[in-house]
Amino acid sequence: MLWRCASVGLLAAGVCLSAGAGCSKEQKQEPAKDPAAMAPSGDPHGTAGAAAVNPHGDVPAHGGAAAHGDASVQPGAPAAGQTTADGKRILGAVAVAVPQGWQEERVTSSMRRGQWKIDAGGGQAELVVYYFGQAGAGSVEKNLERWYGQFEQPDGRPSKEAAQTTEKTVGDMKVTRVDVGGRYVAEVRPGAGERHDMSSARMLAAIVEAPDGAYYFKMVGPDATVKAAAADFDKMLDSLAKAQ
């Protein structure tokens, strides 16, 4: 299937994918602050809302059980961590084929449905898949805007102008994909003011609008590493299917 360009004005929410180097350890199940007071994602990879004390901000921009780390799939949905009969990794109500050589790690939060280390292009990146419940973590536009805001461009222009944002449908699910590079300057911890400073970094991310809510795929790492892993990232997205 072909990607088609989405509106350049799409905006961003910050779902977090660990970026390999420099990530702080998560504190699980921390209560969220008032969503109205939330700053744009400030964790090492910009998790949506970033309202929690949690250094990775695995908290959606909503209250309720999910804001305390209790996000869950719909009743009856397959449990995360299992595989389908054809070997796809179940992430909840969706499943994907994991590229060969990607090293799966134990998830560190109930809001993470899977995470992998990726060695490619002479470096290492990390992909994390997030799920925040049926309500999700805000609109696609707001998620993209926060993601763009985690990068600075050498020529000073807004990162959304440098980003490539596309859409397609896989298995009746809308998938919005973004590719953006530059200097990675996401906050280390929400509101702390301390920021990462990874020059020549890149992010590949996607928002999958599944029947039970959005799933957020985000890979961050050195530019050469993420570029080398791009084809496998796209194959993973193309393999999306509803878990049976």
ROSE-4610 file (N, C-alpha, C; in Angstrom, 1 decimal, always signed):
// ROSE-4610
residu = [M/M/M/L/L/L/W/W/W/R/R/R/C/C/C/A/A/A/S/S/S/V/V/V/G/G/G/L/L/L/L/L/L/A/A/A/A/A/A/G/G/G/V/V/V/C/C/C/L/L/L/S/S/S/A/A/A/G/G/G/A/A/A/G/G/G/C/C/C/S/S/S/K/K/K/E/E/E/Q/Q/Q/K/K/K/Q/Q/Q/E/E/E/P/P/P/A/A/A/K/K/K/D/D/D/P/P/P/A/A/A/A/A/A/M/M/M/A/A/A/P/P/P/S/S/S/G/G/G/D/D/D/P/P/P/H/H/H/G/G/G/T/T/T/A/A/A/G/G/G/A/A/A/A/A/A/A/A/A/V/V/V/N/N/N/P/P/P/H/H/H/G/G/G/D/D/D/V/V/V/P/P/P/A/A/A/H/H/H/G/G/G/G/G/G/A/A/A/A/A/A/A/A/A/H/H/H/G/G/G/D/D/D/A/A/A/S/S/S/V/V/V/Q/Q/Q/P/P/P/G/G/G/A/A/A/P/P/P/A/A/A/A/A/A/G/G/G/Q/Q/Q/T/T/T/T/T/T/A/A/A/D/D/D/G/G/G/K/K/K/R/R/R/I/I/I/L/L/L/G/G/G/A/A/A/V/V/V/A/A/A/V/V/V/A/A/A/V/V/V/P/P/P/Q/Q/Q/G/G/G/W/W/W/Q/Q/Q/E/E/E/E/E/E/R/R/R/V/V/V/T/T/T/S/S/S/S/S/S/M/M/M/R/R/R/R/R/R/G/G/G/Q/Q/Q/W/W/W/K/K/K/I/I/I/D/D/D/A/A/A/G/G/G/G/G/G/G/G/G/Q/Q/Q/A/A/A/E/E/E/L/L/L/V/V/V/V/V/V/Y/Y/Y/Y/Y/Y/F/F/F/G/G/G/Q/Q/Q/A/A/A/G/G/G/A/A/A/G/G/G/S/S/S/V/V/V/E/E/E/K/K/K/N/N/N/L/L/L/E/E/E/R/R/R/W/W/W/Y/Y/Y/G/G/G/Q/Q/Q/F/F/F/E/E/E/Q/Q/Q/P/P/P/D/D/D/G/G/G/R/R/R/P/P/P/S/S/S/K/K/K/E/E/E/A/A/A/A/A/A/Q/Q/Q/T/T/T/T/T/T/E/E/E/K/K/K/T/T/T/V/V/V/G/G/G/D/D/D/M/M/M/K/K/K/V/V/V/T/T/T/R/R/R/V/V/V/D/D/D/V/V/V/G/G/G/G/G/G/R/R/R/Y/Y/Y/V/V/V/A/A/A/E/E/E/V/V/V/R/R/R/P/P/P/G/G/G/A/A/A/G/G/G/E/E/E/R/R/R/H/H/H/D/D/D/M/M/M/S/S/S/S/S/S/A/A/A/R/R/R/M/M/M/L/L/L/A/A/A/A/A/A/I/I/I/V/V/V/E/E/E/A/A/A/P/P/P/D/D/D/G/G/G/A/A/A/Y/Y/Y/Y/Y/Y/F/F/F/K/K/K/M/M/M/V/V/V/G/G/G/P/P/P/D/D/D/A/A/A/T/T/T/V/V/V/K/K/K/A/A/A/A/A/A/A/A/A/A/A/A/D/D/D/F/F/F/D/D/D/K/K/K/M/M/M/L/L/L/D/D/D/S/S/S/L/L/L/A/A/A/K/K/K/A/A/A/Q/Q/Q]
num = [1/1/1/2/2/2/3/3/3/4/4/4/5/5/5/6/6/6/7/7/7/8/8/8/9/9/9/10/10/10/11/11/11/12/12/12/13/13/13/14/14/14/15/15/15/16/16/16/17/17/17/18/18/18/19/19/19/20/20/20/21/21/21/22/22/22/23/23/23/24/24/24/25/25/25/26/26/26/27/27/27/28/28/28/29/29/29/30/30/30/31/31/31/32/32/32/33/33/33/34/34/34/35/35/35/36/36/36/37/37/37/38/38/38/39/39/39/40/40/40/41/41/41/42/42/42/43/43/43/44/44/44/45/45/45/46/46/46/47/47/47/48/48/48/49/49/49/50/50/50/51/51/51/52/52/52/53/53/53/54/54/54/55/55/55/56/56/56/57/57/57/58/58/58/59/59/59/60/60/60/61/61/61/62/62/62/63/63/63/64/64/64/65/65/65/66/66/66/67/67/67/68/68/68/69/69/69/70/70/70/71/71/71/72/72/72/73/73/73/74/74/74/75/75/75/76/76/76/77/77/77/78/78/78/79/79/79/80/80/80/81/81/81/82/82/82/83/83/83/84/84/84/85/85/85/86/86/86/87/87/87/88/88/88/89/89/89/90/90/90/91/91/91/92/92/92/93/93/93/94/94/94/95/95/95/96/96/96/97/97/97/98/98/98/99/99/99/100/100/100/101/101/101/102/102/102/103/103/103/104/104/104/105/105/105/106/106/106/107/107/107/108/108/108/109/109/109/110/110/110/111/111/111/112/112/112/113/113/113/114/114/114/115/115/115/116/116/116/117/117/117/118/118/118/119/119/119/120/120/120/121/121/121/122/122/122/123/123/123/124/124/124/125/125/125/126/126/126/127/127/127/128/128/128/129/129/129/130/130/130/131/131/131/132/132/132/133/133/133/134/134/134/135/135/135/136/136/136/137/137/137/138/138/138/139/139/139/140/140/140/141/141/141/142/142/142/143/143/143/144/144/144/145/145/145/146/146/146/147/147/147/148/148/148/149/149/149/150/150/150/151/151/151/152/152/152/153/153/153/154/154/154/155/155/155/156/156/156/157/157/157/158/158/158/159/159/159/160/160/160/161/161/161/162/162/162/163/163/163/164/164/164/165/165/165/166/166/166/167/167/167/168/168/168/169/169/169/170/170/170/171/171/171/172/172/172/173/173/173/174/174/174/175/175/175/176/176/176/177/177/177/178/178/178/179/179/179/180/180/180/181/181/181/182/182/182/183/183/183/184/184/184/185/185/185/186/186/186/187/187/187/188/188/188/189/189/189/190/190/190/191/191/191/192/192/192/193/193/193/194/194/194/195/195/195/196/196/196/197/197/197/198/198/198/199/199/199/200/200/200/201/201/201/202/202/202/203/203/203/204/204/204/205/205/205/206/206/206/207/207/207/208/208/208/209/209/209/210/210/210/211/211/211/212/212/212/213/213/213/214/214/214/215/215/215/216/216/216/217/217/217/218/218/218/219/219/219/220/220/220/221/221/221/222/222/222/223/223/223/224/224/224/225/225/225/226/226/226/227/227/227/228/228/228/229/229/229/230/230/230/231/231/231/232/232/232/233/233/233/234/234/234/235/235/235/236/236/236/237/237/237/238/238/238/239/239/239/240/240/240/241/241/241/242/242/242/243/243/243/244/244/244]
x = [+0.8/+0.0/+0.9/+0.4/+1.2/+0.8/+1.8/+1.6/+1.1/+0.2/-0.2/+0.1/+0.5/+0.9/-0.2/+0.0/-1.0/-0.8/-1.7/-1.5/-0.3/+0.5/+1.7/+1.5/+0.3/-0.1/-0.4/-0.3/-0.6/+0.3/-0.3/+0.4/+0.8/+1.4/+1.9/+1.8/+1.5/+1.4/+2.5/+3.1/+4.4/+4.3/+4.1/+4.2/+5.6/+6.1/+7.5/+8.0/+9.1/+9.8/+11.2/+11.7/+13.1/+14.1/+15.0/+15.9/+17.3/+17.4/+18.7/+19.5/+20.3/+21.2/+20.5/+20.9/+20.5/+19.1/+18.4/+17.1/+17.1/+16.3/+16.2/+15.2/+15.4/+14.5/+13.1/+12.1/+10.7/+10.3/+9.5/+8.8/+7.4/+7.0/+5.8/+4.6/+3.5/+2.2/+2.2/+2.9/+2.8/+1.6/+0.9/-0.3/+0.1/-0.9/-0.7/-1.1/-0.5/-0.9/-2.1/-2.6/-3.8/-3.5/-4.3/-4.0/-3.9/-4.7/-4.7/-3.3/-2.5/-1.2/-0.1/-0.4/+0.6/+1.4/+2.7/+3.5/+3.7/+4.1/+4.4/+5.4/+5.3/+6.1/+7.5/+7.9/+9.3/+10.1/+9.6/+10.4/+11.5/+12.4/+13.5/+12.9/+11.7/+11.2/+9.9/+9.4/+8.2/+6.9/+6.7/+5.4/+4.3/+3.2/+2.0/+1.7/+1.4/+1.0/+2.1/+3.0/+4.1/+3.8/+2.6/+2.2/+2.7/+3.1/+3.5/+4.9/+5.2/+6.6/+7.5/+6.9/+7.5/+8.5/+9.8/+10.7/+10.4/+9.7/+9.3/+7.9/+7.2/+5.9/+4.9/+4.8/+3.9/+2.5/+2.0/+0.7/-0.1/-1.3/-2.0/-2.5/-3.0/-3.5/-4.9/-5.2/-6.6/-6.5/-7.6/-7.6/-8.0/-8.6/-9.1/-8.0/-8.4/-7.4/-6.2/-6.3/-5.1/-4.0/-4.5/-3.5/-2.7/-3.1/-2.3/-1.7/-1.5/-0.8/-1.6/-3.0/-3.8/-4.5/-3.8/-4.4/-4.6/-5.7/-5.9/-6.6/-6.6/-7.3/-8.7/-9.5/-10.9/-11.1/-12.2/-12.4/-12.4/-11.7/-11.7/-10.6/-9.9/-8.8/-7.6/-6.8/-5.6/-4.6/-4.0/-3.0/-1.7/-1.1/+0.1/+1.2/+2.2/+3.3/+3.1/+1.9/+1.6/+1.8/+1.8/+1.9/+0.7/+0.5/-0.6/-0.1/-1.0/-0.6/+0.4/+0.4/+1.4/+2.6/+2.8/+4.0/+4.1/+3.0/+3.0/+2.9/+3.5/+3.5/+2.3/+1.5/+0.3/+0.6/+0.0/+0.3/-1.0/-2.1/-3.4/-4.4/-5.1/-6.1/-5.5/-4.2/-3.5/-2.2/-1.7/-0.5/+0.4/+1.7/+2.6/+3.7/+4.3/+5.5/+6.7/+7.5/+8.7/+9.9/+10.6/+11.7/+12.8/+13.4/+14.5/+15.6/+16.2/+17.3/+17.0/+15.7/+15.3/+15.2/+15.8/+15.9/+14.8/+13.8/+12.7/+13.2/+12.7/+13.0/+11.7/+11.9/+10.8/+10.2/+8.9/+8.3/+8.4/+8.6/+8.8/+7.6/+6.5/+5.3/+4.1/+3.0/+1.7/+1.2/+1.7/+1.3/+2.2/+3.2/+4.0/+3.6/+3.3/+2.8/+4.0/+5.1/+6.3/+7.4/+8.6/+9.8/+11.0/+11.7/+12.8/+14.1/+15.2/+16.5/+16.8/+17.3/+17.6/+19.0/+19.8/+21.2/+21.3/+21.7/+21.7/+22.6/+23.2/+23.9/+25.0/+25.6/+26.7/+26.2/+24.9/+24.5/+23.3/+22.6/+21.5/+20.4/+19.2/+17.9/+17.0/+15.9/+14.9/+13.5/+12.7/+11.3/+10.5/+9.5/+8.5/+7.1/+6.2/+4.8/+4.0/+3.2/+2.4/+0.9/+0.2/-1.3/-1.8/-2.7/-3.2/-4.7/-5.2/-6.7/-7.5/-8.8/-9.7/-9.6/-9.4/-9.4/-8.2/-7.1/-5.9/-5.1/-4.3/-3.5/-3.7/-4.9/-5.1/-5.2/-5.4/-5.6/-4.3/-4.4/-3.2/-2.4/-3.1/-2.4/-1.6/-2.2/-1.4/-0.2/-0.4/+0.7/+1.9/+1.5/+2.6/+3.3/+2.5/+3.1/+4.1/+3.8/+4.7/+6.0/+5.8/+7.0/+7.9/+7.3/+8.1/+8.9/+8.2/+8.8/+10.0/+10.3/+11.4/+12.7/+12.6/+13.8/+14.0/+15.3/+15.7/+16.4/+16.1/+16.7/+17.9/+19.0/+20.2/+20.0/+18.9/+18.7/+17.6/+17.2/+16.3/+14.8/+14.5/+13.0/+12.3/+11.0/+10.2/+10.4/+10.5/+10.7/+9.6/+8.3/+7.2/+7.4/+8.2/+8.4/+9.5/+10.3/+11.3/+10.8/+9.8/+9.3/+8.5/+8.5/+7.7/+6.6/+5.4/+4.2/+3.3/+2.9/+2.1/+1.1/+0.1/-1.0/-1.3/-1.8/-2.3/-3.2/-3.8/-4.7/-4.2/-4.1/-3.6/-4.6/-5.2/-6.2/-7.3/-7.9/-9.0/-8.6/-7.3/-6.8/-6.0/-6.3/-5.6/-4.2/-3.2/-1.8/-1.2/-0.8/-0.2/+1.3/+2.2/+3.6/+4.4/+5.3/+6.2/+7.6/+8.4/+9.9/+10.5/+11.2/+11.8/+13.2/+14.2/+15.5/+15.9/+17.2/+17.7/+18.4/+18.5/+19.0/+17.9/+18.1/+17.1/+17.2/+16.1/+16.2/+15.0/+14.5/+13.3/+13.8/+12.9/+13.3/+13.6/+14.5/+14.9/+13.8/+13.1/+12.1/+11.1/+9.8/+8.8/+9.0/+9.1/+9.2/+10.5/+11.5/+12.8/+13.7/+13.4/+14.2/+15.5/+15.9/+17.1/+16.7/+17.5/+17.1/+18.2/+17.8/+18.8/+19.4/+20.6/+21.2/+21.9/+21.1/+21.6/+21.7/+22.8/+22.9/+22.8/+22.3/+22.1/+21.3/+20.2/+19.2/+18.1/+17.3/+16.1/+15.1/+13.8/+12.7/+11.8/+11.4/+10.3/+9.2/+8.0/+6.9/+5.6/+4.7/+3.4/+2.3/+1.1/-0.1/-1.0/-1.4/-2.3/-3.6/-4.7/-6.0/-6.7/-6.6/-7.2/-8.6/-9.4/-10.7/-10.8/-9.8/-9.8/-9.0/-8.7/-7.9/-6.6/-5.9/-4.7/-3.5/-2.6/-1.3/-0.3/+0.7/+1.8/+3.1/+3.7/+5.0/+6.0/+7.1/+8.1/+9.5/+10.3/+11.7/+12.5/+13.5/+14.4/+15.9/+16.8/+18.2/+19.0/+20.3/+21.2/+20.6/+20.8/+20.2/+20.5/+21.8/+22.2/+21.5/+21.3/+20.7/+19.2/+18.5/+17.1/+16.8/+17.7/+17.5/+17.7/+18.7/+19.0/+17.9/+17.1/+16.0/+14.7/+14.6/+13.4/+12.6/+13.3/+12.5/+11.9/+12.6/+12.0/+10.8/+11.0/+9.9/+8.6/+8.8/+7.6/+7.1/+7.9/+7.4/+6.6/+7.0/+6.3/+4.9/+4.8/+3.5/+2.7/+3.3/+2.5/+1.9/+2.5/+2.1/+1.0/+0.6/-0.5/-1.7/-2.3/-3.5/-4.2/-5.5/-6.3/-6.0/-5.6/-5.3/-6.6/-6.5/-7.7/-7.6]
y = [-1.2/+0.0/+1.2/+2.3/+3.5/+4.5/+5.2/+6.2/+7.5/+8.2/+9.5/+10.6/+11.8/+12.8/+13.3/+13.5/+14.1/+15.6/+16.3/+17.7/+18.0/+19.0/+19.4/+20.1/+20.5/+21.2/+20.2/+18.9/+18.0/+18.3/+18.2/+18.6/+17.4/+17.3/+16.1/+15.8/+14.8/+14.5/+13.8/+13.4/+12.9/+11.5/+10.5/+9.2/+8.8/+8.1/+7.9/+6.6/+6.6/+5.5/+5.7/+4.8/+4.9/+5.1/+6.0/+6.2/+5.6/+4.5/+3.9/+4.7/+5.6/+6.3/+7.3/+7.4/+8.5/+8.4/+7.3/+7.2/+7.0/+7.7/+7.5/+6.3/+5.7/+4.6/+5.1/+4.3/+4.7/+4.4/+5.2/+4.9/+4.5/+3.3/+2.8/+3.3/+3.5/+3.8/+5.0/+6.0/+7.3/+8.0/+8.8/+9.5/+10.7/+11.0/+12.1/+13.5/+14.5/+15.9/+16.3/+17.4/+18.0/+18.1/+17.5/+17.5/+19.0/+19.9/+21.3/+21.9/+21.4/+22.0/+21.3/+20.3/+19.5/+20.3/+20.2/+20.8/+19.8/+20.2/+19.2/+18.2/+17.0/+15.8/+16.2/+15.8/+16.1/+15.0/+13.7/+12.6/+12.4/+11.4/+11.3/+11.1/+10.6/+10.4/+11.0/+11.8/+12.6/+11.9/+11.1/+10.4/+11.4/+11.0/+11.9/+12.4/+13.7/+14.4/+14.6/+13.7/+13.8/+14.5/+14.1/+14.8/+14.2/+12.9/+12.2/+12.5/+12.2/+12.3/+11.3/+10.2/+9.2/+9.9/+9.6/+10.2/+10.0/+8.9/+8.7/+9.2/+9.6/+10.2/+9.3/+8.1/+7.1/+7.4/+8.5/+8.9/+9.6/+9.2/+9.9/+11.2/+12.1/+13.4/+13.3/+12.3/+12.1/+11.6/+11.8/+11.2/+9.8/+9.3/+7.9/+6.9/+5.6/+4.6/+4.6/+4.9/+4.9/+5.9/+7.0/+8.1/+7.6/+6.5/+5.9/+4.6/+4.4/+3.2/+2.0/+2.1/+1.0/+0.8/+1.3/+1.1/-0.4/-0.7/-2.1/-2.2/-3.4/-3.6/-3.9/-3.9/-4.2/-5.6/-5.9/-7.2/-8.3/-9.3/-10.4/-10.3/-9.2/-9.0/-9.9/-10.4/-11.2/-10.5/-11.2/-10.5/-10.2/-9.0/-8.7/-9.7/-9.9/-10.8/-12.1/-12.4/-13.7/-13.5/-14.6/-14.6/-15.3/-14.9/-15.5/-16.8/-17.5/-18.8/-18.6/-17.5/-17.3/-16.5/-16.4/-15.9/-14.4/-13.7/-12.3/-12.0/-10.9/-10.5/-9.8/-10.3/-9.6/-8.5/-7.3/-6.1/-5.7/-6.5/-6.2/-6.6/-5.7/-6.1/-6.1/-5.8/-5.8/-6.7/-7.1/-7.9/-7.5/-7.7/-7.3/-8.4/-8.4/-9.3/-8.5/-9.0/-8.3/-8.6/-7.6/-7.9/-8.7/-9.5/-10.4/-9.6/-10.0/-9.4/-8.3/-7.9/-6.9/-7.7/-7.1/-7.7/-7.2/-8.1/-7.7/-7.6/-6.6/-6.4/-6.4/-6.7/-6.7/-5.3/-5.1/-3.8/-3.3/-2.0/-1.4/-0.6/-0.7/+0.0/-0.7/-0.6/-1.3/-0.6/+0.6/+1.3/+1.0/+0.2/-0.3/-1.7/-1.8/-3.1/-3.9/-3.3/-4.0/-3.0/-3.5/-2.6/-3.5/-2.9/-3.6/-2.7/-3.3/-2.7/-3.1/-2.1/-2.3/-1.9/-2.8/-2.5/-2.4/-1.3/-1.0/+0.2/+0.3/+1.5/+1.9/+0.9/+1.3/+1.8/+1.8/+2.4/+1.6/+2.1/+1.4/+2.4/+1.9/+2.7/+1.8/+2.4/+1.6/+2.0/+1.0/+1.1/+0.7/+1.6/+1.2/+1.4/+0.5/+0.6/+0.9/+2.0/+2.4/+2.2/+2.0/+2.0/+2.6/+3.6/+4.3/+4.1/+3.0/+2.7/+3.3/+3.1/+3.5/+5.0/+5.8/+7.3/+7.7/+6.9/+7.3/+8.4/+9.2/+10.2/+11.5/+11.8/+13.1/+12.8/+13.9/+13.7/+13.4/+12.9/+12.6/+13.9/+15.0/+16.2/+16.7/+16.6/+17.0/+16.1/+14.8/+13.9/+14.3/+14.5/+14.8/+16.2/+17.1/+18.4/+18.3/+17.5/+17.3/+16.6/+15.6/+14.9/+15.9/+16.7/+17.6/+18.6/+18.9/+19.9/+19.3/+18.0/+17.4/+17.5/+18.1/+18.2/+19.7/+20.0/+21.3/+21.1/+22.0/+21.9/+22.9/+22.4/+23.2/+24.6/+24.7/+26.0/+26.8/+26.3/+27.1/+27.0/+26.3/+26.2/+25.2/+25.3/+24.4/+23.0/+22.0/+20.6/+20.1/+20.6/+20.0/+20.3/+21.4/+21.7/+20.7/+20.2/+19.2/+17.8/+17.5/+16.2/+15.7/+14.4/+13.7/+13.0/+13.4/+12.8/+12.3/+11.0/+10.3/+9.5/+9.1/+8.2/+7.1/+6.0/+4.9/+4.1/+3.1/+2.2/+0.8/+0.1/-1.3/-2.1/-3.1/-3.9/-3.1/-2.1/-1.3/-0.3/-0.2/+0.7/+1.9/+3.1/+4.2/+4.3/+4.5/+4.6/+5.9/+6.7/+8.0/+7.8/+8.0/+7.8/+9.1/+9.3/+10.5/+10.2/+10.9/+10.7/+12.1/+12.3/+13.6/+13.4/+14.3/+14.2/+15.6/+15.7/+16.9/+16.7/+17.7/+17.6/+17.3/+16.2/+15.7/+16.4/+17.1/+18.0/+17.8/+16.6/+16.4/+16.5/+16.9/+17.0/+15.6/+15.6/+14.3/+13.9/+14.9/+14.6/+15.7/+15.5/+16.5/+17.7/+18.9/+20.1/+20.3/+19.4/+19.6/+20.6/+20.9/+21.8/+21.2/+20.1/+19.4/+18.7/+18.8/+18.2/+17.3/+16.4/+15.6/+16.4/+16.1/+16.8/+15.8/+15.2/+14.2/+14.8/+15.2/+15.7/+14.6/+15.0/+14.0/+12.8/+13.1/+12.1/+12.0/+10.9/+10.7/+9.9/+10.2/+9.5/+9.0/+7.7/+7.2/+6.8/+7.2/+7.0/+6.8/+6.1/+5.9/+5.8/+6.3/+6.2/+5.3/+4.2/+3.2/+3.4/+3.7/+3.9/+2.6/+1.8/+0.4/+0.5/-0.6/-0.6/-0.3/-0.7/-0.5/+0.7/+1.6/+2.8/+2.9/+4.0/+4.2/+3.4/+2.9/+2.4/+3.3/+3.6/+4.6/+3.8/+3.8/+3.2/+4.4/+4.3/+5.3/+4.8/+5.1/+4.7/+6.0/+6.0/+7.2/+6.7/+7.3/+6.9/+7.7/+7.4/+8.1/+8.1/+9.1/+9.3/+8.1/+7.6/+6.5/+5.2/+5.0/+3.8/+3.7/+4.8/+4.9/+4.8/+5.4/+5.3/+3.8/+3.2/+1.8/+0.8/+1.2/+0.4/+0.8/+1.8/+2.3/+1.3/+0.5/-0.5/-1.5/-2.0/-3.0/-2.4/-1.1/-0.4/-0.4/-0.1/-0.1/-1.4/-2.5/-3.8/-4.2/-3.8/-4.1/-3.4/-2.2/-1.5/-2.2/-2.6/-3.2/-4.6/-5.2/-6.5/-6.4/-5.1/-5.0/-5.8/-6.4/-7.1/-7.1/-7.3/-7.5/-8.8/-8.9/-10.1/-10.9/-12.2/-13.1/-14.0]
z = [+0.0/+0.0/+0.0/-0.7/-0.8/+0.3/+0.8/+1.8/+1.0/+1.6/+1.0/+2.1/+1.6/+2.5/+3.3/+4.6/+5.4/+5.6/+6.2/+6.4/+7.1/+6.6/+7.2/+8.6/+8.8/+10.0/+11.1/+10.9/+12.0/+13.1/+14.2/+15.5/+16.3/+17.5/+18.1/+19.6/+20.2/+21.7/+22.3/+22.8/+23.0/+23.6/+22.8/+23.4/+23.4/+24.5/+24.7/+24.1/+23.4/+23.1/+23.6/+24.3/+24.9/+23.8/+23.8/+22.8/+23.1/+23.6/+23.8/+24.9/+24.4/+25.4/+26.2/+27.4/+28.2/+28.8/+28.8/+29.4/+30.9/+31.6/+33.0/+33.3/+34.4/+34.7/+35.1/+34.6/+34.9/+36.3/+36.9/+38.2/+37.8/+38.2/+37.7/+38.5/+37.8/+38.4/+39.3/+38.9/+39.6/+39.3/+40.2/+39.9/+39.0/+38.1/+37.2/+37.9/+37.4/+37.8/+37.1/+37.4/+36.7/+35.2/+34.4/+32.9/+32.4/+33.0/+32.6/+32.8/+33.7/+34.0/+33.2/+32.4/+31.8/+30.7/+30.8/+29.7/+28.6/+27.4/+26.4/+26.9/+26.3/+26.8/+27.1/+28.3/+28.7/+29.1/+28.9/+29.2/+28.2/+28.3/+27.4/+26.0/+25.8/+24.5/+24.3/+25.3/+25.1/+25.2/+26.2/+26.3/+26.5/+25.9/+25.8/+27.2/+27.2/+28.4/+29.4/+29.6/+30.5/+31.8/+32.4/+33.6/+34.8/+34.7/+35.9/+36.4/+37.6/+38.1/+37.3/+36.9/+36.1/+35.1/+35.1/+34.2/+32.7/+32.4/+31.0/+30.7/+31.7/+31.5/+30.8/+31.2/+30.5/+31.0/+30.8/+31.3/+30.2/+29.8/+28.8/+29.3/+28.4/+28.7/+29.2/+30.0/+30.5/+31.9/+32.7/+34.0/+34.0/+35.1/+35.1/+35.4/+35.3/+35.7/+34.9/+33.6/+32.8/+33.2/+33.8/+34.3/+35.5/+36.1/+37.2/+36.8/+35.5/+35.0/+34.9/+34.9/+34.9/+33.5/+32.4/+31.1/+30.8/+30.2/+29.8/+28.5/+27.9/+26.7/+27.0/+25.9/+26.1/+26.6/+27.4/+27.9/+26.8/+27.0/+26.1/+25.0/+25.0/+24.1/+24.5/+23.5/+23.9/+24.8/+25.6/+26.5/+25.8/+26.1/+25.5/+25.9/+25.0/+25.3/+24.6/+24.1/+23.4/+21.9/+21.2/+19.8/+19.1/+17.9/+17.1/+16.5/+15.9/+15.3/+14.2/+13.5/+12.5/+13.0/+14.3/+14.9/+15.1/+14.9/+15.2/+16.7/+17.1/+18.5/+18.8/+19.8/+20.2/+21.2/+20.9/+21.7/+22.4/+22.3/+22.8/+21.9/+21.3/+20.2/+18.9/+18.7/+17.5/+17.6/+16.5/+16.5/+15.3/+15.4/+14.4/+14.3/+13.1/+12.9/+13.3/+14.2/+14.7/+13.7/+13.3/+12.4/+13.0/+12.2/+12.7/+13.2/+14.3/+14.9/+16.0/+16.0/+17.0/+18.4/+19.4/+20.7/+21.6/+21.9/+22.8/+24.2/+24.9/+26.3/+27.2/+28.4/+29.3/+29.4/+29.3/+29.4/+30.8/+31.0/+32.3/+32.8/+32.1/+32.5/+32.0/+32.7/+32.2/+31.0/+30.7/+29.5/+28.3/+28.5/+27.3/+26.9/+25.6/+25.1/+24.5/+24.3/+23.8/+23.6/+23.8/+23.5/+23.0/+22.1/+21.4/+21.3/+21.4/+21.1/+19.6/+18.9/+17.5/+17.2/+16.8/+16.4/+14.9/+14.4/+13.0/+12.7/+11.5/+11.1/+12.1/+12.8/+13.7/+15.0/+15.3/+16.6/+17.1/+18.1/+18.7/+19.0/+18.6/+18.9/+19.7/+20.2/+20.9/+20.4/+20.2/+19.8/+21.0/+21.4/+22.4/+21.8/+22.1/+21.7/+22.9/+22.9/+24.0/+23.7/+24.8/+24.7/+26.0/+25.8/+27.0/+27.2/+26.7/+26.9/+25.8/+25.8/+24.8/+24.5/+25.5/+25.4/+24.7/+24.7/+24.0/+24.7/+24.0/+24.6/+23.8/+23.5/+22.8/+21.3/+20.5/+19.1/+18.4/+17.2/+16.3/+16.2/+15.9/+15.7/+16.9/+18.0/+19.2/+19.5/+19.3/+19.5/+18.5/+17.3/+16.3/+16.7/+17.1/+17.5/+18.6/+19.6/+20.7/+20.2/+19.4/+18.8/+18.0/+17.2/+16.4/+17.4/+18.5/+19.4/+20.1/+20.0/+20.7/+19.8/+18.6/+17.7/+17.4/+17.2/+16.7/+15.3/+14.4/+13.1/+13.0/+12.3/+12.2/+11.5/+10.7/+10.0/+10.8/+11.9/+12.8/+12.4/+11.4/+11.0/+11.9/+12.0/+12.8/+12.3/+13.2/+12.8/+12.0/+12.2/+11.4/+9.9/+9.6/+8.2/+7.6/+8.5/+8.1/+8.1/+8.8/+9.0/+7.8/+7.6/+6.6/+7.3/+7.1/+7.8/+6.7/+6.8/+5.8/+6.5/+5.7/+6.2/+5.3/+5.9/+5.0/+5.9/+5.3/+6.1/+5.9/+7.1/+7.1/+7.9/+7.3/+8.0/+8.6/+7.9/+8.3/+9.4/+9.7/+10.7/+10.1/+10.5/+9.9/+10.7/+9.9/+10.4/+10.0/+11.0/+10.7/+11.1/+10.1/+10.3/+10.2/+11.1/+11.0/+11.1/+10.3/+10.2/+10.4/+11.5/+11.7/+12.3/+11.9/+12.4/+12.9/+13.4/+13.9/+15.2/+16.0/+17.4/+18.4/+19.1/+20.0/+21.3/+21.7/+22.9/+23.8/+23.8/+24.8/+26.2/+27.1/+28.5/+29.1/+30.0/+30.6/+31.5/+32.2/+33.1/+33.0/+33.1/+32.9/+33.9/+33.3/+34.1/+34.7/+34.5/+35.2/+34.6/+33.3/+32.6/+32.0/+32.5/+32.0/+30.7/+29.6/+28.4/+27.8/+27.0/+26.3/+25.2/+24.7/+23.7/+22.8/+21.9/+21.0/+19.6/+19.1/+17.8/+16.8/+15.6/+14.5/+14.9/+15.5/+16.0/+15.0/+15.1/+14.2/+15.0/+14.6/+15.2/+14.1/+14.2/+13.4/+14.3/+14.0/+14.9/+14.1/+14.7/+14.1/+15.1/+14.7/+15.5/+14.8/+15.4/+14.8/+15.5/+14.7/+15.3/+15.2/+16.3/+16.4/+16.9/+16.8/+17.4/+18.9/+19.6/+21.1/+21.5/+20.6/+20.9/+20.2/+20.3/+19.6/+20.2/+19.3/+19.7/+19.1/+20.0/+19.6/+19.5/+18.3/+18.0/+17.9/+18.7/+18.6/+18.7/+17.7/+17.7/+17.7/+18.6/+18.6/+18.7/+18.0/+18.1/+17.2/+17.0/+16.1/+14.7/+13.9/+12.6/+11.7/+11.7/+10.8/+11.2/+12.5/+13.0/+12.6/+12.9/+12.6/+11.1/+10.3/+8.8/+8.4/+9.0/+8.6/+9.0/+10.1/+10.5/+9.9/+9.1/+8.6/+7.8/+6.9/+6.1/+7.0/+8.0/+9.0/+9.8/+10.1/+10.8/+10.0/+8.7/+7.8/+7.6/+7.5/+7.4/+8.6/+9.8/+11.0/+10.9/+10.5/+10.3/+9.3/+8.2/+7.1/+7.6/+8.6/+9.1/+10.1/+10.5/+11.5/+11.1/+12.2/+12.0/+13.4/+13.3/+14.5/+15.1/+16.4/+17.1/+17.3/+16.9/+17.0/+18.3]
